[in-house]
Each structure stands twice: as structure tokens, then as C-alpha cells.
Amino acid sequence: MIKGKKYLKKQVVASVLALSMAAASLTGCSNGLSSSKKESSNVGTMTQEEASTTKVMVIGDYDIYMDELLVYAIQAMVTNNGTLASVKANPDTYKEQTLSLIRTTKILYDVTQHNDVTLNDSDMETTNNTIDNFLGSMPDGLLEKYGISEDVVRKVFTEQTYVSKFENDIKNDMGKKVQSDIEEKVKDYNFTIFDYILFPTVETTEDDVPATNTDGSYKYVSDDAKEKAKENAEALLEELKAGGDAASLAQKYGVSNYYFERTGYVGSFTDSVNKAVENLKAGECSGVLEEELGYAVIHMQTDHDEDLLKNYAYAVASDTVDSQFEKLETQWLSSIEVDPEKDMEGTVWADYDLSGLAQSLADGGLLNGASSTSSTGSN
């Protein structure tokens, strides 16, 4: 078992398992199907015995029966923002999504079983709560109607938990190593937070965008207006040095739209700003800078900020880990050969009419598009 703190700050039961949580969140109560609907909408219905003994496909050493595949079909429809109309119009799309989801999960689950992944009490508590939410969100009688037992639901969710835990633990370990390496590389960088207040010397549009001439050059204000902007910048600077608040002073001098709190490390800004902030300490101010767009004043809030350094390393590490993990996952998924045709048992799934299940989900409030003539009971 791969151990470590949660580097990516994800719940243990995430990834594929989160698909099922969406079903629970889409409905506030359990809406029962009316007796007339149960009698009239029986396309694709099965007894539990039929569903649990109808073999649909084989993935590696795993035999997949209809009851398990239908749980994945519910996930595919509900979590891909399916509607009754879209399922009826494009049933093959949702069938393929279902097959893709179960193939990926089963192969990765098999990987977990060869890597000694175990679930602790906290993992199981979270999983059981999620299962209970899923079961509670299902309309009365729906699972029974399609031959889906509680046991097979628990099997699906538990296997998905193994996959999520394995993926998260791998990412956590990779992330800690990558972040540590990045922090070492940038340990001497000066990460800063500073106030940047600009007194424009260019004309602006109604949206405060610098106005330009036909040749693309900026339209500058008159010399008198430039001088006034400089005087105001100098006056604001003196008040800043006396302990004034940058945001309040920007508002006082009418340049609140040109006040920015900037974050980054020295070297990541323009040359003039880099030079101005290079040696500033917290609480200190620059002089008045003559920038391309106007006169600017800088007030340093923090310098050599360790939290910013760690946040920067975390952000860079996250991108790196995602890229590395994608390659690793591709290797895992190739551990079991997949043949979309030979893996299937006959034409059971190809012949299955998904519209009945979609209609039942819609009538229960889990898919948009329930017919106006259908009635739903309340519990």
C-alpha cells in the first residue's frame, strides 16, 4: 500500500466513485414510480436472477453480468448530463460510455489487487455513506425492476473506491517528490505581494482600455494632464509612506480602477517593475515610476513570502504530476488486452434497449425529460 499525506487534497473516494455521488445530488427525495408506469414501461426489465446470470462481457479474468453493467449504465447516463431525449436519440453513445467506464474501472481495479491496496475503516465509512446516498436517490422499485441487487451496487462502489484510493496515493507520492524538487529549485526566488497603483497618461475607452491610434500606438493625454498625473502619484506616494492604505488612497485619487494587488517572484514582471521591487522590503515603497501607460507607485506588502513559494511549487507540481500520471495510467490500462468485439458475450448488450432504464430514471427525477403524463409518487 502506498502511503502519504493527501498531496492533491482529494477525498479518498473520488475519481470514478464521484460519478455515483452526482446521482444522489440530483434529487432531493426518493420519487416512486406509479403503478401504471411500472406496468407500462417494462422495456429491458429483468428479474434479479436473470440480471445476475446473464453474462454480457469478459474483461481479463472478470466475468461481467447484466446487473453490474446496468449500475455503470446509470452512472454513465446521470453523470454525463444525459437527458431522456439524448439517450433515446443516441443510445449507442451511452452504451459505449458504459463499456468504457467499466473496462477502465475493472482493469485499474485488477492493478490494485496486484499492488496490495487495502481500504481502511475511514475509506469504507465514506464508501458506505456514498452507497447509501446512491441507493436512497433511486426511485422506489427501480433497482428491483431492472434486477439490480444492493450487493452488486456495493460491489461496484467498493471496487471503484479501490481504484480511487490507488490513484490518489500514487499522485500523492509523486506530488510530494515533484513539489520538493521544485521548492529546492526556487528556494532563492523572492516571492512578493505588492500594491501597484497607476496614474494613466494615455487616453482610455469607456471600458478603461488604453485607446490607440490607427497605427496601433497609444493615444496620450496632454502635457498638462501628464504633469497632473505625476503630481498626484507623488502625493499618493507620500501618504503611502506615512502609513496610508493603498486601496483607499487609490480611491481617493480617482484611480481605483488602476489599483492592482500583484503576486509573483522578482523576475516575472516587466523589467521596470522587477528593478523597482528587487530590493524592497515589506512596508516600503518605490519611487514614482514612469511606465508606458502612466506613472506608477508600488507598495510592498510582503517579500520573500514562503507561502507563495510553496503555492507556486504546488501549482507547477500539480501540472507535472497530471502529465506523469497520465502516462502511468496508460501503462496500467494496457495491462489487460481489450478487444471491443471479442470481449462481448454475443449480442446481449448490443440488443439491449436502454430507453426503458432512461425513462425510469427520468420519471424518478434523475434525468431531465420525464414525460408530462407520467406520475411520480412521493415518500
LINDA-V233653 format. One record per pair of residues at least 4 apart in sequence whose ideal C-beta (glycine too) atoms are under 6 Angstrom apart, sorted by sequence separation. I is the first residue (numbers start at 0). J is the second residue. If there is no record, write none. Layout:
BEGIN
i = <I I>
j = <J J>
END
This chain:
BEGIN
i = <9 12 13 32 36 45 47 49 63 73 74 75 81 84 85 101 104 118 123 137 140 153 170 174 203 204 211 212 220 239 263 268 279 312 316 320 338 346 353 369 32 45 57 63 76 81 111 118 137 142 220 238 243 249 250 268 290 360 361 203 204 211 212 249 360 56 86 266 287 288 361 362 54 55 201 202 209 210 265 361 249 54 55 76 238 275 53 265 362 53 246 265 285 51 55 235 275 362 284 50 51 50 201 202 283 76 235 271 75 201 202 281 200 200 279 281 75 231 281 75 275 280 130 72 75 200 71 130 200 71 71 126 198 198 126 198 58 61 240 116 239 58 116 207 59 108 111 194 108 196 245 108 111 233 19 22 104 107 232 18 21 198 21 104 239 18 197 236 235 196 232 195 232 229 195 228 193 192 190 189 69 188 189 69 66 66 70 67 66 70 191 15 201 199 200 199 198 50 197 198 49 197 47 44 46 196 44 45 47 195 193 194 32 193 31 193 30 31 32 192 20 23 192 23 26 11 22 191 12 23 12 19 22 189 190 0 0 0 12 190 190 182 181 178 181 178 181 178 177 174 177 16 177 15 16 174 15 16 173 12 14 13 170 173 12 14 11 170 9 7 6 5 1 3 6 3 6 1 141 110 107 138 106 106 102 90 87 86 83 59 83 83 82 84 57 81 82 83 56 82 56 56 77 55 54 55 55 43 43 42 43 42 43 40 40 36 32 30 30 36 26 26 25 33 22 33 30 31 31 29>
j = <13 16 17 36 40 49 51 53 67 77 78 79 85 88 89 105 108 122 127 141 144 157 174 178 207 208 215 216 224 243 267 272 283 316 320 324 342 350 357 373 37 50 62 68 81 86 116 123 142 147 225 243 248 254 255 273 295 365 366 209 210 217 218 255 366 63 93 273 294 295 368 369 62 63 209 210 217 218 273 369 258 64 65 86 248 285 64 276 373 65 258 277 297 64 68 248 288 375 298 65 66 66 217 218 299 93 252 288 93 219 220 299 219 220 299 301 96 252 302 97 297 302 153 97 100 225 97 156 228 100 101 156 228 231 160 232 102 105 284 161 284 105 165 256 109 158 161 245 161 249 298 162 165 287 74 77 159 162 287 74 77 254 78 162 298 78 257 296 296 258 294 259 296 294 261 294 261 262 264 264 145 264 265 147 146 147 152 151 151 155 276 104 292 292 293 293 293 146 293 294 146 295 146 144 146 296 145 146 148 297 297 298 138 299 138 300 138 139 140 300 129 132 301 133 136 122 133 302 125 136 126 133 136 303 304 115 116 117 129 307 308 312 312 312 315 313 316 316 316 316 319 159 320 159 160 320 162 163 320 160 163 163 320 323 163 166 164 324 167 170 171 171 168 171 174 172 175 172 359 331 331 363 332 335 337 353 354 357 357 335 361 366 366 368 342 366 367 368 342 368 343 344 365 344 344 347 348 351 352 352 355 355 356 355 358 362 362 363 364 373 364 365 365 374 365 376 375 376 378 378>
END
